[in-house]
Amino acid sequence: MDTPTITPELLKRQAKRLLLVGDVDRYLRTLGRIYALRNTPRPALG
């Protein structure tokens, strides 16, 4: 079963939709996930 890769861009689109329907709580949690994804340390190469 393929699961799409979660990217900050994907979450941003989702966040925008949540804000449009007035779901502020889930919007803020989505922003938290975007922040966490962006700041995940990348494994060092070599």
C-alpha positions as CSV (number, residue, x, y, z in Angstrom):
1,M,0.0,0.0,0.0
2,D,1.5,3.3,-1.1
3,T,1.3,6.2,1.3
4,P,2.2,9.6,-0.1
5,T,5.2,11.3,1.4
6,I,4.2,14.0,3.8
7,T,5.9,17.3,2.8
8,P,5.7,20.8,4.3
9,E,4.0,21.9,1.0
10,L,1.3,19.2,1.4
11,L,0.7,20.2,5.0
12,K,0.5,23.9,4.0
13,R,-2.3,23.1,1.5
14,Q,-4.1,21.1,4.2
15,A,-3.6,23.9,6.8
16,K,-5.1,26.5,4.3
17,R,-8.1,24.3,3.9
18,L,-8.6,23.9,7.6
19,L,-8.4,27.6,8.1
20,L,-11.0,28.2,5.4
21,V,-13.5,25.9,7.2
22,G,-12.7,27.5,10.6
23,D,-10.9,24.6,12.2
24,V,-8.3,26.7,14.0
25,D,-7.3,24.0,16.5
26,R,-6.3,21.5,13.8
27,Y,-4.8,24.3,11.7
28,L,-2.4,25.2,14.6
29,R,-1.5,21.5,15.0
30,T,-0.8,21.2,11.3
31,L,1.5,24.3,11.6
32,G,3.3,22.5,14.4
33,R,3.8,19.5,12.2
34,I,5.2,21.7,9.4
35,Y,7.6,23.2,11.8
36,A,8.6,19.8,13.2
37,L,9.2,18.4,9.6
38,R,11.3,21.4,8.6
39,N,13.5,21.2,11.7
40,T,14.0,17.4,11.6
41,P,17.8,16.9,11.4
42,R,18.8,15.2,8.2
43,P,21.0,12.1,8.5
44,A,24.6,13.0,7.8
45,L,26.0,11.5,4.6
46,G,29.3,9.6,4.6
